[in-house]
């Protein structure tokens, strides 16, 4: 089942939509850096940017279908895939695939709310969720632990990109130039996303310490916090370029990613 031609085709198309999402997110981050637009620097802001373009609704529906395709692919891998790994490695990969199902599904749901015109703000939802947790006994500790986990995940992404660990998931036979471009885009992209996740984790910890849910607005808060630092606009532009590089890497994945097994 993991090697079906239909699944491979849907997955490769899915990476195209995922790449478009990251390019839109990079554009929103750049707008924050330049102080224009004032849009939320999160996934819902990126989806709204897509929806504003000519034929934006059609394009957004395409992205939704792509995200659903990626979720289905990861669900199949979580149940039957990663057969090239063994023991704990296979268990870890399947758990990671299950987590990606949730991520892709949540993104598709957010995009769906945007395309039908329903109010949607990822940042607001994350703030409300954090406020609800912090209102519980020991809620601040739980938010802090979540923040530490997200911070660790961000550092892991930086290491993953720096060491080019993603290369083992690619099969590039189109010559050294294609491989070099894919490696550079993936390396920069993963590291930029790792920086963003690291800031999100730090802000969650800070929100728990100060009992201030407004700091737990996810990627939106991370990008605005970065922009407010000395030379922050230049740093935010660098992150925006890195996120755009990940979008380009997704296009390489659409062609060269190992999809089966």
WOMOCOR-V494935 format. One record per backbone hydrogen bond with DSSP energy under -0.5 kcal/mol. CO is the residue of the C=O (numbers start at 0). NH is the residue of the N-H. If there is no record, write none. Layout:
# WOMOCOR-V494935
co = {CO:CO}
nh = {NH:NH}
This chain:
# WOMOCOR-V494935
co = {0:3:4:5:6:7:8:9:10:11:12:12:13:14:15:16:17:18:19:20:21:22:23:24:25:26:27:28:29:30:30:31:35:39:41:42:43:44:45:46:47:49:52:54:55:56:57:58:59:60:61:62:63:64:65:66:67:68:69:70:71:72:73:74:75:75:76:81:85:85:86:87:88:89:90:91:92:93:94:95:96:97:98:99:100:101:102:103:104:105:106:107:108:109:110:111:112:113:120:121:122:123:124:125:126:127:128:129:130:132:135:137:138:139:140:141:142:143:144:145:146:147:148:149:150:151:152:153:154:155:156:157:158:159:159:160:163:164:165:166:168:170:174:175:176:177:178:179:180:181:182:183:184:185:186:187:188:189:190:191:192:193:194:195:196:197:198:199:200:201:202:203:204:205:206:206:211:212:216:216:217:218:219:220:221:222:223:225:228:230:231:232:233:234:235:236:237:238:239:240:241:242:243:244:245:246:247:248:249:250:251:251:252:255:256:260}
nh = {3:7:8:9:10:11:12:13:14:15:15:16:17:18:19:20:21:22:23:24:25:26:27:28:29:30:31:32:33:34:35:34:37:41:45:46:47:48:49:50:51:52:55:58:59:60:61:62:63:64:65:66:67:68:69:70:71:72:73:74:75:76:77:78:79:80:80:84:88:89:90:91:92:93:94:95:96:97:98:99:100:101:102:103:104:105:106:107:108:109:110:111:112:113:114:115:117:116:124:125:126:127:128:129:130:131:132:133:134:135:138:141:142:143:144:145:146:147:148:149:150:151:152:153:154:155:156:157:158:159:160:161:162:164:165:163:166:167:168:169:257:172:178:179:180:181:182:183:184:185:186:187:188:189:190:191:192:193:194:195:196:197:198:199:200:201:202:203:204:205:206:207:208:209:210:211:214:215:219:220:221:222:223:224:225:226:227:228:231:234:235:236:237:238:239:240:241:242:243:244:245:246:247:248:249:250:251:252:253:254:254:255:256:170:258:82}
